Amino acid sequence: MRRRATAFIVLSFLAAGLTGCAHEQADQGPYRWAYLADDGDPRLAYGRPNSDDVVLMLNCQPGQDQIRVSALGLAGQEIVLTSGKTESRFPAQALEDDMSGSRLLEGRGRTTAPALANFRKSGQLAVMNNGHHSLAAASADRGKVRAFFKACRA
């Protein structure tokens, strides 16, 4: 329950992140990948640096082929990620924050899911939500992506 609350707090500041206009996002600064492992469980977050503005978060437990995918601004009962020609679907449940009214989708699946395996190698990732929204890792962020997946295998 604590992890769910933590993920929601981190993600609650960007309910419209995936649906916002590209020019609006550019005005507020670029989105980047951040690797976080300060409390034991590795996390990889896509958002604005040095802020709580997070679009997507991946969490794993080292040594287990399990991942939790959390995202704001999505509707439905699954989170669909693509990388290159691969696609992975993560069954998800909607969670609501009573204070903000924001909707969080949280899905679970395997760290080795095809889209995530390709993301680890290529840095390319997109979320499907009324279209294709690229979350590709910049060259400077690809090491963070690799470090996350390496920590998940430990």
N, C-alpha and C positions, 0 to 999 in steps of 0.2 A: 504494500500500500504506500509506503514511504517513497519507493522509487517512482511509482505512478504519479504521486503528488509532486515530486521533484521534477519529473519530466514535464508535467503540465505547467508548472510555474515557469520553467525555462522557455517553453514553447508558447505560453499564453500571450506573449507580447506581439505575436505576428499572425493573427488569425487570417488576415487577408494577404499574406506574403505570396502565396502561389497564384492569387487571382489579380494582384495589382498590375498596373501597366508597366511595361519595361522602362519607359521614360521616367516614371515616378521612382522606380527602384534605382535607376542610375543617379538621380538627383540626391539620393540618400546614401550613396556609397556602394561599393561592390560587396557582393556576398562572397564568403570564403568558407573553406572547410577548417574546422578546429578539432584537434585531437585532445581529449580530456581523459586523464586517468588518475586524478588526484584522490579519489575516494575508493579506489580498488577496482571497480568495474569500468572497463574501457568504454568510452563514448566518442562518437564522431558526430559533430554538429555542423550543419550548413546554415550560416547566417551572417550577420554583419559583425565584424571584429569588435571586441570590447563592448558588447551590448547584449541585451537579452532578446534581441531580434533574431530568432531562430526559425527556420522553415521546416527543417527535417532533422531528426536525431536518431542515430543508430546506437543501440546498447547491446553488449554481449557479456557473457561470463566466460572467462578464460577456460580453455579446454573442453568446452561444450559447443556443439554445432547448433547453437540457438542464438537468435537475434531478436531484439525488439525494435520495431520501427515505429516512430511517433511523428505525426505531422499535423499541422493546423491548416484549416482552410479547405479540407477535403470532405467530400460527401460520399456516402455509400457504405459498403460493408467490407471493403478491401482497399489496400494500398497497392498500387501497381507501379513497379519500378522497371525501367528498361535501361539497357546498356548495350550499345551496338545493336545487333540483331536479336539479343536475348531479352526475355521478359520474365519477371517473377511477380507472382501475386501473393500478397500476405493478407489472410483473413484478419479483419480488424473489427474492433468495437469502438463505438463512439462514447466518449467521456465528456461530461459537461462540467464546467467550473461554475458553482453556484454564485460566486462573487462577480465574475466577469461575464458569464454567459457564453464564453468562447467554447468552441467545439474542438476536441482533440480526437484524432483517430489513432488508435494504437493497435498495431498488428504484430504478429509473431511468426517466425519462420526459421529457416536454416541459414547460417552464415555462409554456407556453400551454395546458396540458391544461384542459378545461372546469371542473373543480372548483377548480383553482388560479386560473384567470382570475376566477371568481366570488368566491373568497376574497379576492383582491386588491381587488375592488370593494366587497364587503359586510362583510368581516371574519368571515364565518361559515365554519367548517370542522369536519368531523367525520371520525373514522376508524371504519370498520366492522370490528368484531372481536367476534363473538358479541353483536351489538347495536350501537347507535349511541352513540358517545362524543364529546360535543361538545368542541371545542377552540376555541370562538369567541373572537375577540379582543375584549377589553374596549375601550371607546371610547378609553381612554388608550393602548392598544397598536396601534390601527389605523394610526397614522403609521409605526410600525415595520414593519408588514406592507407598506405602500406603499413605504417606503424600500428594503426588500429587493427587491421586484419591479422597482423603478426601477433599482437597482444591477445586477440581472440583465440588463436590456435594454442597459446601457451598452456 
